[in-house]
C-alpha cells in the first residue's frame, strides 16, 4: 500500500528540497536514457522540483515533466525556464499513447502503485522505448553515513532497491542495472536542512523532530570523521534500473 501522506509531504519543503537534494551524475542520466540521440522525447514522471528534468534537458532532450504536488510543480516551473510541469501521477499520466522515447523517474518510483503505473508507462512509451527509475542513495557502507540514516529513519539503500524491484511487468524486457558513485559537499547546517526534506521528518510530530535534530547534531559534533569540519562530503551510490518496452 502506497503511503500518500508521505508521498505528498514534500511540497511543504519544496524550495529546500530543490536547493539541498543531490543532483544526478551526468553519466547516470546518459545511461538511463540508453544511448538516445539528442532531442529525444523524455517524460520525467514524479518530477518533483525538476532536479532530474534539468539533468535531462542539459543533455539536449525534450522533457515533459509530470508531478502531482502543486507546490513541487510551482518550484519546478520557477527553477526550470521554458518548462511547465503537468499535473498528474504515474497511475494516470496526462499524455497520449506512444508519445515518449523514454520515461525516467527520479527518487519517486517507490511511491508508485506499480501495477497501474507500469501499464500507464507502457502506454505512453513507443515500442522499444526505455523506462528508467533512478535513485541517489547514501553510501551506507561508511559507518557514519549508516548512523546518519538510522537517526533520520532513511530506509532507502542500494540493497533495498535491488532486492525489491526485479521486473517492470510483462510489457517490459528484463531490467538492466547501472550504478554510479558521487558525493555532495554540504555545511553541517545544510546537511541538517537536507534531512528536513525527507518524508519521515516532514510527517513526524514536533517532539519526534526535535529528538531527530538533537541526535543529528550530536553525531555531527562528536563523530571523529565529522567533528569540527566546516563542510561534510556525503557520498552517494546512484542506482539506475533500465528496461525497454516490448
Buried (B, 14 or more C-beta within 10 A) or exposed (E): EBEEEBBBBBBBBBBBBBBBBBBBBEEBBBBBBBEBEEEBBBBBBBBBBBBBBBBBBEBEBBBBBBBBBEBBBBBBBEBBEEBEBBEBBBBEBEBEEBBBBBBBBBBBBBBBBBEEBBEBBBBBBBEEBBBBBBBBBBBBEEEBBBBBBEBBBBEBBBEBBBEEBEEBBEBBBEBBEBBBEBEBEBEBEBBBBBBBBBBBBBBBEEEEBEEBBEBBEEBBEEBEEBEEEEEBEBBBBBBBBBBBBE
